[in-house]
Amino acid sequence: MAGSEQLTIPSISVIVPCYNQGEYLAEALDSVLAQTYQNWECVIVNDGSNDNTEDVATEYCKKDNRFHYLTKENGGLSSARNAGIQQSKGEFILPLDADDLIAPQYIEKALEVFEDKNGLTLVYCKAKKFGYENADWELPSYLFEELLLSNPIFCSAIYRKSTWRYAKGYDEDMKKGLEDWAFWIKILEPKSMVYQLQQVLFYYRVRQCSMINTMTYEDYEIVKWQIFNKNLKTYQSQFNSPISIIIDNKYQRKLSNEILNSYSYKIGNFLLTPFSILKILIKRLL
């Protein structure tokens, strides 16, 4: 009996938040159905939609009992992801936006890596854009220091649910976007192991009216400042000098000023100044 019960427990939970994206939802759910790895569940979270999201979701729940449906008042993408993960039963989590797609072997290959390599925090893959734009998504290689400057990992990376618990979920204050970037910074550390599969197994739909494409420059600046401000100690621990941080807007300049005015930076600068002067004098003598 215990063995058969164990088989009903999914290894991985695919979390699909949906807000007025019913026209794309069936394609996303079909990409989950097509997975070569079978021991999954899919939690569809209706985040207060007023389109046909519920009709599509309930249809798939009737089609396959591995689909589950959750409806809630609109609270934003982070809130919807958290609600779905809270309800999930899998050891691993795969967030999938309702307008994106995963290739049939994505889950299988990612879980194989988790099994083969101890200590992994995150697995993702190569990706392509489709829809309004069709091209390979040229993501830079992952380095923790680079992650603090820009996000090289798309939202549908796979991680353990215990990691989500440790980070206390996605930040529900991040309502304007980049919530996945903020989450990666929360769960990753300089020594964290991140693995990228070298096959294209994720497809990101580009829409003219998507959240990221409709963000104003001012919104983007504010969201980046939110991320920096909430992780200030992490930034201070990784950059020896604020000059190392790419300063391209007033919010990042504000961050830089906070570091420059911090007690620890002033002490370090005071201690290093004599050596800098000595170095200059030696160069002049030579």
C-alpha positions as CSV (number, residue, x, y, z in Angstrom):
1,M,0.0,0.0,0.0
2,A,2.8,2.4,0.9
3,G,4.4,1.8,-2.5
4,S,1.3,2.6,-4.4
5,E,0.6,5.7,-2.3
6,Q,4.2,6.9,-3.0
7,L,3.5,6.6,-6.8
8,T,0.6,9.1,-6.5
9,I,2.9,11.7,-5.0
10,P,4.3,13.9,-7.8
11,S,8.0,14.5,-8.0
12,I,7.6,17.9,-9.6
13,S,4.9,20.5,-9.6
14,V,4.4,22.8,-12.6
15,I,2.9,26.1,-11.4
16,V,1.0,28.0,-14.1
17,P,-0.3,31.4,-13.0
18,C,-2.8,32.9,-15.4
19,Y,-4.3,36.4,-15.5
20,N,-6.4,37.0,-18.6
21,Q,-4.2,34.7,-20.8
22,G,-6.8,32.1,-21.5
23,E,-6.1,32.3,-25.2
24,Y,-2.6,30.9,-24.7
25,L,-3.3,28.7,-21.7
26,A,-4.2,25.5,-23.6
27,E,-0.8,25.6,-25.5
28,A,1.1,25.9,-22.3
29,L,-0.9,23.0,-20.7
30,D,-0.4,20.8,-23.8
31,S,3.3,21.3,-23.5
32,V,3.0,19.9,-19.9
33,L,0.9,17.0,-21.1
34,A,3.6,16.2,-23.7
35,Q,6.4,15.7,-21.1
36,T,8.3,12.4,-21.4
37,Y,8.6,12.4,-17.6
38,Q,5.1,11.4,-16.2
39,N,5.2,11.8,-12.5
40,W,4.2,15.5,-12.4
41,E,1.2,17.6,-11.3
42,C,0.2,21.0,-12.7
43,V,-1.4,23.6,-10.6
44,I,-3.2,26.2,-12.6
45,V,-3.7,29.5,-10.7
46,N,-6.4,31.8,-11.9
47,D,-5.3,35.2,-10.6
48,G,-8.7,37.0,-10.9
49,S,-9.1,36.6,-14.7
50,N,-12.2,37.9,-16.4
51,D,-11.6,35.9,-19.7
52,N,-12.0,32.2,-20.4
53,T,-9.2,31.1,-18.1
54,E,-11.5,29.1,-15.9
55,D,-13.1,27.3,-18.8
56,V,-9.8,26.2,-20.2
57,A,-8.4,25.2,-16.8
58,T,-11.5,23.1,-15.8
59,E,-11.4,21.4,-19.2
60,Y,-7.8,20.2,-18.6
61,C,-8.6,19.1,-15.1
62,K,-11.4,16.8,-16.5
63,K,-9.0,15.6,-19.2
64,D,-6.2,14.6,-16.7
65,N,-6.3,14.4,-12.9
66,R,-2.8,15.6,-12.7
67,F,-4.1,19.1,-13.4
68,H,-5.4,21.0,-10.4
69,Y,-7.2,24.3,-10.5
70,L,-7.0,27.2,-8.0
71,T,-8.8,30.5,-8.2
72,K,-8.0,33.6,-6.2
73,E,-8.4,37.4,-6.2
74,N,-6.0,39.2,-8.4
75,G,-2.7,39.8,-6.5
76,G,0.0,39.8,-9.1
77,L,2.3,37.2,-10.5
78,S,4.3,36.6,-7.3
79,S,1.2,36.2,-5.3
80,A,-0.2,33.7,-7.9
81,R,3.0,31.7,-7.9
82,N,3.2,31.5,-4.2
83,A,-0.4,30.4,-3.9
84,G,0.2,27.6,-6.4
85,I,3.4,26.4,-4.8
86,Q,1.7,26.5,-1.4
87,Q,-0.9,24.0,-2.7
88,S,1.7,21.9,-4.5
89,K,2.9,18.4,-3.4
90,G,6.0,17.9,-5.5
91,E,9.6,18.0,-4.3
92,F,10.6,20.2,-7.2
93,I,8.9,23.3,-8.6
94,L,8.7,24.4,-12.3
95,P,7.1,27.9,-12.7
96,L,5.5,28.2,-16.2
97,D,3.8,31.4,-17.3
98,A,0.5,30.7,-19.1
99,D,1.8,32.0,-22.5
100,D,5.1,30.1,-22.5
101,L,6.0,26.5,-23.5
102,I,8.3,23.8,-22.4
103,A,9.8,21.1,-24.7
104,P,8.8,17.4,-24.0
105,Q,12.1,16.4,-22.4
106,Y,12.6,19.5,-20.2
107,I,11.5,17.9,-16.9
108,E,13.1,14.6,-17.6
109,K,16.5,16.0,-18.4
110,A,16.4,18.6,-15.5
111,L,15.6,15.9,-12.9
112,E,18.3,13.6,-14.3
113,V,20.8,16.4,-13.6
114,F,19.5,16.9,-10.0
115,E,19.9,13.2,-9.5
116,D,23.4,13.1,-10.9
117,K,24.9,16.2,-9.4
118,N,24.6,16.6,-5.6
119,G,24.1,20.1,-4.2
120,L,22.4,21.7,-7.2
121,T,20.1,24.6,-6.4
122,L,18.8,25.5,-9.9
123,V,18.6,23.9,-13.3
124,Y,17.5,25.7,-16.5
125,C,18.3,25.3,-20.2
126,K,18.8,27.1,-23.5
127,A,15.8,29.0,-24.8
128,K,14.1,30.5,-27.8
129,K,11.7,33.4,-28.3
130,F,8.6,33.1,-30.4
131,G,5.5,35.1,-31.3
132,Y,6.1,38.8,-31.9
133,E,9.9,38.0,-32.1
134,N,11.4,34.7,-33.3
135,A,15.0,34.1,-32.4
136,D,17.4,32.2,-30.1
137,W,17.4,33.8,-26.7
138,E,21.0,34.7,-26.2
139,L,21.3,34.4,-22.4
140,P,24.7,35.2,-20.8
141,S,26.5,32.5,-18.8
142,Y,25.5,32.4,-15.2
143,L,27.9,34.0,-12.7
144,F,26.7,35.1,-9.3
145,E,28.3,38.5,-9.6
146,E,26.7,39.0,-13.0
147,L,23.3,38.0,-11.6
148,L,23.5,41.0,-9.3
149,L,23.7,43.3,-12.3
150,S,21.2,41.6,-14.7
151,N,19.2,38.5,-14.9
152,P,20.6,35.7,-17.1
153,I,18.0,33.1,-16.0
154,F,14.4,33.0,-17.3
155,C,11.5,32.4,-14.9
156,S,11.0,28.7,-15.7
157,A,14.1,27.3,-14.0
158,I,13.6,24.3,-11.8
159,Y,14.3,24.2,-8.0
160,R,13.3,22.4,-4.9
161,K,10.2,23.4,-3.0
162,S,12.3,23.5,0.2
163,T,14.3,26.3,-1.5
164,W,11.1,28.3,-2.0
165,R,10.2,27.8,1.7
166,Y,13.7,28.9,2.8
167,A,13.4,32.1,0.7
168,K,9.8,32.7,2.0
169,G,8.5,32.6,-1.5
170,Y,8.4,35.2,-4.3
171,D,8.4,38.8,-3.2
172,E,4.7,40.0,-3.5
173,D,5.8,43.6,-3.4
174,M,7.3,43.1,-6.9
175,K,4.1,43.9,-8.8
176,K,5.7,45.7,-11.8
177,G,7.9,42.8,-13.0
178,L,11.3,41.2,-12.6
179,E,10.0,39.1,-9.7
180,D,11.9,36.1,-10.9
181,W,15.2,38.0,-10.9
182,A,14.5,39.1,-7.3
183,F,13.8,35.5,-6.4
184,W,17.0,34.1,-7.9
185,I,19.0,36.7,-5.8
186,K,17.2,35.5,-2.7
187,I,17.9,31.8,-3.2
188,L,21.4,31.9,-4.7
189,E,24.7,32.6,-3.1
190,P,28.2,32.8,-4.5
191,K,28.9,29.1,-4.0
192,S,25.4,27.9,-5.2
193,M,25.5,25.4,-8.0
194,V,23.5,26.4,-11.0
195,Y,23.4,24.1,-14.1
196,Q,22.2,25.1,-17.7
197,L,21.2,22.2,-20.0
198,Q,22.7,22.8,-23.4
199,Q,19.5,22.0,-25.4
200,V,16.7,24.5,-26.2
201,L,13.9,23.2,-24.0
202,F,12.1,26.5,-23.1
203,Y,10.1,28.8,-25.4
204,Y,9.4,32.3,-24.3
205,R,6.5,34.0,-26.0
206,V,7.1,37.6,-26.9
207,R,4.0,39.8,-27.0
208,Q,3.7,43.5,-27.7
209,C,1.5,43.8,-24.6
210,S,3.5,41.6,-22.2
211,M,4.4,42.9,-18.8
212,I,8.0,43.4,-19.5
213,N,7.4,45.1,-22.8
214,T,4.9,47.6,-21.3
215,M,7.1,48.6,-18.4
216,T,8.1,52.3,-18.7
217,Y,11.7,53.2,-18.2
218,E,10.8,54.8,-14.9
219,D,9.1,51.6,-13.7
220,Y,12.1,49.6,-14.7
221,E,14.4,51.9,-12.7
222,I,12.1,51.6,-9.7
223,V,12.0,47.8,-9.8
224,K,15.7,47.6,-10.1
225,W,16.1,49.9,-7.1
226,Q,13.7,47.6,-5.2
227,I,15.9,44.7,-5.9
228,F,19.2,46.5,-4.9
229,N,17.7,48.0,-1.8
230,K,16.3,44.7,-0.5
231,N,19.7,43.0,-1.1
232,L,22.0,45.8,-0.1
233,K,24.2,43.6,2.1
234,T,24.6,41.1,-0.7
235,Y,25.8,43.8,-3.1
236,Q,28.2,45.2,-0.5
237,S,29.7,41.8,0.1
238,Q,30.3,41.1,-3.6
239,F,31.7,44.4,-4.9
240,N,35.0,45.8,-3.5
241,S,34.1,49.2,-4.9
242,P,30.9,50.8,-6.1
243,I,32.8,51.6,-9.3
244,S,32.4,47.8,-10.1
245,I,28.6,48.3,-10.2
246,I,27.3,49.5,-13.5
247,I,25.7,52.8,-12.7
248,D,23.2,53.7,-15.4
249,N,20.4,55.5,-13.6
250,K,19.8,57.6,-10.5
251,Y,18.5,54.6,-8.4
252,Q,21.7,52.7,-8.9
253,R,23.6,56.0,-8.1
254,K,21.7,56.1,-4.9
255,L,22.8,52.6,-4.1
256,S,26.4,53.6,-4.8
257,N,26.2,56.6,-2.5
258,E,24.9,54.4,0.3
259,I,27.9,52.2,-0.1
260,L,30.3,55.1,-0.3
261,N,28.9,56.6,2.8
262,S,28.8,53.4,4.8
263,Y,31.1,53.0,7.8
264,S,32.8,49.8,6.5
265,Y,33.6,51.4,3.1
266,K,35.1,54.5,4.8
267,I,37.3,52.4,7.1
268,G,38.5,50.3,4.1
269,N,39.2,53.4,2.1
270,F,41.1,55.0,5.0
271,L,43.3,51.9,5.4
272,L,44.1,51.6,1.7
273,T,44.9,55.2,1.0
274,P,48.6,55.2,2.2
275,F,49.3,52.2,-0.1
276,S,47.7,54.0,-3.0
277,I,49.9,57.1,-2.4
278,L,53.0,54.9,-2.0
279,K,52.2,53.2,-5.4
280,I,51.9,56.6,-7.1
281,L,55.3,57.8,-5.7
282,I,57.1,54.6,-6.8
283,K,55.7,55.0,-10.3
284,R,57.0,58.6,-10.4
285,L,60.5,57.7,-9.2
286,L,60.7,55.0,-11.8
